[in-house]
């Protein structure tokens, strides 16, 4: 995984590292499907989707104001999700 980090100068001239939006995000989504023809005109397809397979909890945004909540994450990747679906084509 490549992490793209930008170097910027703060107001006082010191250097600080900033993550570019979603640059350090690691997410893997998978889909498996099976298609079955029921008749000449009707086909059904079943799907299993698995989102965020690695269950990465990358922080996408955090609080940058000083105080009790400084650097507390405000936005993280969604948790692992398993979804079943079917599609009927006629």
C-alpha positions in Angstrom: 0.0 0.0 0.0 1.3 3.4 -0.9 0.6 6.2 1.6 0.7 9.7 0.0 1.7 12.3 2.6 1.9 16.0 1.9 4.4 18.3 3.6 3.1 21.7 4.4 4.4 24.6 6.5 2.3 25.6 9.5 1.7 29.3 10.4 4.8 29.4 12.5 7.0 27.9 9.8 7.3 24.4 11.3 6.7 21.4 9.1 3.7 19.2 9.6 2.4 16.1 7.8 -1.1 16.0 6.4 -2.8 12.9 5.0 -4.4 13.7 1.7 -8.1 12.8 1.6 -8.5 9.0 1.7 -4.9 8.5 0.7 -4.1 6.0 3.5 -7.4 4.2 3.1 -7.1 0.4 2.6 -10.4 -1.2 1.6 -11.2 -4.4 -0.2 -14.7 -5.3 -1.5 -15.6 -8.7 -3.0 -18.6 -10.0 -4.9 -19.5 -13.5 -5.9 -22.5 -14.3 -8.1 -24.2 -17.2 -9.7 -26.6 -16.9 -12.7 -29.2 -19.6 -13.5 -31.6 -19.6 -16.4 -35.0 -20.8 -15.3 -36.7 -20.6 -18.7 -35.9 -19.3 -22.1 -36.9 -15.8 -21.0 -36.3 -15.8 -17.2 -32.9 -15.7 -15.5 -32.2 -15.3 -11.8 -28.8 -14.2 -10.4 -27.8 -14.6 -6.8 -25.0 -12.4 -5.3 -23.0 -12.3 -2.1 -21.2 -9.0 -1.5 -18.6 -8.6 1.2 -17.6 -5.0 1.9 -14.4 -4.0 3.7 -13.0 -7.6 3.8 -9.9 -6.6 5.8 -12.1 -4.8 8.3 -9.9 -1.7 8.1 -10.8 1.0 10.5 -8.9 3.8 8.8 -9.5 7.3 10.2 -10.8 9.6 7.4 -11.2 12.7 9.5 -10.4 13.8 13.0 -10.9 16.9 15.2 -8.2 19.4 14.6 -9.3 22.0 17.2 -7.3 22.0 20.4 -9.1 20.9 23.6 -10.5 17.8 25.2 -11.5 16.3 21.8 -8.2 17.0 19.9 -7.4 14.3 17.4 -10.6 12.3 18.2 -11.7 10.6 15.0 -14.9 12.0 13.5 -15.1 9.8 10.4 -13.9 6.2 9.9 -14.4 3.6 7.3 -17.6 1.5 7.5 -17.3 -1.9 9.3 -17.3 -5.2 7.5 -20.7 -5.8 5.8 -22.1 -9.0 4.3 -25.0 -8.5 1.8 -27.1 -11.1 0.0 -29.1 -10.1 -3.1 -30.9 -11.6 -6.1 -31.8 -10.2 -9.5 -34.6 -11.5 -11.6 -34.4 -10.8 -15.4 -37.3 -11.5 -17.7 
